Amino acid sequence: MGNCSKTLKNTNPNHIPDQFYPKIDNSDKVYRKTGQSDTVNNFPAPAPVTPPATSPLPVVRLYGSLTSPVTSYIRFALLYKPVTLIFVPSETPDFGFETPVIQYGSDVISGSSVTILRYLDAKFPKPVLLSNWNAYNETVPVVVTATVLQHKSLVWHLERMVRWAEDLAARGGRSKGDPVMGSARMEVKKYGKSYSQLLEVMLEHAQMEEKIVFPILEREDRGLSKSVNEEHARDLPLMNGIKEDIKTIIVLDSGSSSCQDALFSLSTRLESLQENCKQHFEEEERGILPLMEAAELTQGQQERLLEQSLDVMPSTHSHLLKFFMEGLLPQEAMLYLDLITRCTDKDRAGSIYRFLVDEHHGKRHEGRPTMALLLKAKS
């Protein structure tokens, strides 16, 4: 299998998630790419410009059951497309189909999720949702593909945090006057919240590898994963130290020399964490994860491993799932959801997808079971 990073070819190095989520308010967005150069905007990235009345977004209607995981999957996919979505809840769409139905103009499309996404890509080419699926090698264990996708999201978020810290340091902690971000202290608090979310996903990811992936390799060759486990422990003090640095900066006077010094120190420590993680992930994808193929797991064993991985990462796959997905390209995000579909029962997958769609539409979940409990539930 070779280098696991080949599992997903990065055909779009200019990752611009805020452009791929045109309907979603993302207050943690920091940078967007314009052409070949990076430009810094006030935080967050400005909302998309409303198209003129003479050229409204095309209207796409989706008919399907509220409880159907396929319906929620398609609803999430449509969040990436430059369309106005009208969702019509219907247990039996009035088109003679039992599966979800897409209606665009005179076209009425039903079938598998791949069929519908292929149609959407043909009608609305950017961003593409299926282009990288042909790079998904069926011989690669699904837990390896999921792990590589998690690496990609974590690296993107780390780069975002580093750039944001650099911008804060360059301003000496002073506010740019962006009313969305509030005062300088409020911006640092937002920064701290975003870093806490990233830290939680990183810790769950490390636990998943230590409890699910590496034990498989240890049974095949004792001591094989010792070095990577040691690297997890090595970075933990640095990760926690950055969190404490942010708490300190919040109480310092904005624009003071002590605040500026603390911000430059924060930026430096984040750069160290970023480099450590990138090197660590590259070593895993080059030297450790490819060995999972040699373990000769059956398809059923592979799927159970991924399901166990979801159990070990409850926060990542519940209230932090939107945050996690923002670090992936659209086709990578859809592949990740596809892996979940393959490896969990219908009710569990449906709960994940519905929660994700609701989060994107800003719906609250008081009085509902938490996703951590839903992920633990067995059919």
MOKA-V543814 format. One record per residue. D_FIRST is the distance of its C-alpha to the first C-alpha in Angstrom with 2 decimals. Layout:
d_first->D_FIRST
d_first->D_FIRST
//
This chain:
d_first->0.00
d_first->3.81
d_first->6.57
d_first->7.13
d_first->10.16
d_first->8.80
d_first->8.92
d_first->12.57
d_first->14.05
d_first->17.37
d_first->19.74
d_first->22.77
d_first->23.14
d_first->26.71
d_first->26.15
d_first->29.62
d_first->29.58
d_first->33.39
d_first->33.61
d_first->31.20
d_first->33.46
d_first->36.78
d_first->38.61
d_first->37.57
d_first->39.49
d_first->37.18
d_first->39.45
d_first->36.69
d_first->35.44
d_first->35.97
d_first->34.73
d_first->34.10
d_first->33.07
d_first->35.66
d_first->34.59
d_first->32.91
d_first->34.71
d_first->34.69
d_first->37.97
d_first->39.25
d_first->41.08
d_first->43.29
d_first->41.41
d_first->40.28
d_first->39.29
d_first->42.22
d_first->42.29
d_first->41.54
d_first->44.64
d_first->46.24
d_first->46.33
d_first->49.87
d_first->51.75
d_first->51.66
d_first->47.87
d_first->46.78
d_first->43.24
d_first->42.63
d_first->43.17
d_first->40.60
d_first->41.71
d_first->39.44
d_first->40.99
d_first->39.45
d_first->39.93
d_first->39.84
d_first->38.16
d_first->35.43
d_first->31.89
d_first->31.16
d_first->34.28
d_first->33.30
d_first->29.79
d_first->31.49
d_first->34.06
d_first->31.46
d_first->29.75
d_first->33.23
d_first->33.71
d_first->31.49
d_first->33.54
d_first->36.86
d_first->38.94
d_first->41.65
d_first->40.47
d_first->43.14
d_first->41.87
d_first->44.15
d_first->43.62
d_first->44.19
d_first->43.38
d_first->44.15
d_first->43.86
d_first->46.78
d_first->44.76
d_first->44.33
d_first->40.71
d_first->39.48
d_first->36.33
d_first->36.60
d_first->38.27
d_first->37.97
d_first->41.18
d_first->41.37
d_first->44.56
d_first->45.21
d_first->41.57
d_first->40.80
d_first->37.15
d_first->35.82
d_first->32.84
d_first->29.39
d_first->28.12
d_first->25.74
d_first->28.83
d_first->30.86
d_first->28.34
d_first->27.88
d_first->31.67
d_first->31.95
d_first->29.51
d_first->31.62
d_first->34.86
d_first->33.81
d_first->31.00
d_first->30.67
d_first->28.71
d_first->26.14
d_first->24.57
d_first->22.15
d_first->20.75
d_first->17.34
d_first->16.84
d_first->15.51
d_first->12.50
d_first->11.79
d_first->9.08
d_first->10.82
d_first->8.09
d_first->7.35
d_first->10.39
d_first->13.21
d_first->14.28
d_first->11.20
d_first->11.93
d_first->15.55
d_first->15.14
d_first->13.64
d_first->16.56
d_first->18.93
d_first->17.99
d_first->18.79
d_first->22.10
d_first->23.09
d_first->22.55
d_first->24.63
d_first->27.35
d_first->27.53
d_first->28.05
d_first->30.68
d_first->32.49
d_first->32.56
d_first->34.08
d_first->36.55
d_first->37.58
d_first->38.11
d_first->40.31
d_first->42.27
d_first->42.86
d_first->43.98
d_first->46.50
d_first->47.63
d_first->47.01
d_first->49.48
d_first->49.09
d_first->48.69
d_first->51.00
d_first->48.41
d_first->50.14
d_first->46.87
d_first->45.75
d_first->49.26
d_first->50.59
d_first->48.70
d_first->48.62
d_first->47.37
d_first->44.50
d_first->43.49
d_first->43.66
d_first->41.31
d_first->38.98
d_first->39.21
d_first->38.46
d_first->35.32
d_first->34.14
d_first->34.95
d_first->32.78
d_first->29.85
d_first->30.53
d_first->30.60
d_first->27.20
d_first->25.74
d_first->27.36
d_first->26.21
d_first->22.60
d_first->22.93
d_first->24.65
d_first->21.97
d_first->19.33
d_first->21.96
d_first->23.21
d_first->20.33
d_first->16.84
d_first->17.78
d_first->20.11
d_first->17.41
d_first->15.75
d_first->19.33
d_first->20.16
d_first->17.46
d_first->18.32
d_first->21.46
d_first->21.63
d_first->17.93
d_first->18.47
d_first->22.02
d_first->21.57
d_first->20.03
d_first->22.82
d_first->25.30
d_first->24.16
d_first->24.85
d_first->28.31
d_first->28.88
d_first->28.63
d_first->30.77
d_first->34.14
d_first->33.26
d_first->32.26
d_first->35.49
d_first->37.51
d_first->36.62
d_first->37.87
d_first->41.11
d_first->41.48
d_first->41.44
d_first->44.13
d_first->46.23
d_first->45.98
d_first->47.19
d_first->50.52
d_first->51.13
d_first->53.42
d_first->51.52
d_first->52.03
d_first->53.34
d_first->52.26
d_first->50.84
d_first->48.77
d_first->47.49
d_first->46.61
d_first->44.77
d_first->42.78
d_first->41.75
d_first->40.74
d_first->38.71
d_first->36.95
d_first->36.13
d_first->34.79
d_first->32.60
d_first->31.14
d_first->30.35
d_first->28.66
d_first->26.65
d_first->25.45
d_first->24.73
d_first->22.63
d_first->20.64
d_first->19.94
d_first->19.15
d_first->16.69
d_first->14.92
d_first->14.81
d_first->13.43
d_first->10.57
d_first->9.88
d_first->10.87
d_first->11.47
d_first->9.66
d_first->6.12
d_first->8.58
d_first->9.71
d_first->7.53
d_first->9.39
d_first->12.51
d_first->12.63
d_first->14.55
d_first->16.58
d_first->16.73
d_first->20.02
d_first->18.83
d_first->16.13
d_first->18.94
d_first->21.37
d_first->19.22
d_first->19.20
d_first->22.90
d_first->23.58
d_first->21.93
d_first->24.50
d_first->27.21
d_first->26.35
d_first->26.39
d_first->29.64
d_first->30.93
d_first->27.79
d_first->27.95
d_first->31.72
d_first->33.96
d_first->31.20
d_first->28.98
d_first->30.69
d_first->30.26
d_first->26.52
d_first->26.07
d_first->27.95
d_first->25.10
d_first->22.78
d_first->23.08
d_first->24.60
d_first->21.62
d_first->19.54
d_first->22.50
d_first->22.77
d_first->19.14
d_first->19.78
d_first->22.92
d_first->21.28
d_first->18.99
d_first->22.26
d_first->23.90
d_first->21.42
d_first->21.66
d_first->25.35
d_first->28.64
d_first->30.55
d_first->33.16
d_first->30.80
d_first->28.72
d_first->32.05
d_first->33.42
d_first->30.55
d_first->30.88
d_first->34.68
d_first->34.74
d_first->32.52
d_first->34.78
d_first->37.88
d_first->36.72
d_first->36.30
d_first->39.80
d_first->41.25
d_first->42.37
d_first->43.40
d_first->42.51
d_first->45.54
d_first->46.49
d_first->43.08
d_first->40.72
d_first->38.21
d_first->34.58
d_first->33.88
d_first->36.03
d_first->34.58
d_first->31.05
d_first->32.44
d_first->34.29
d_first->33.26
d_first->34.34
//
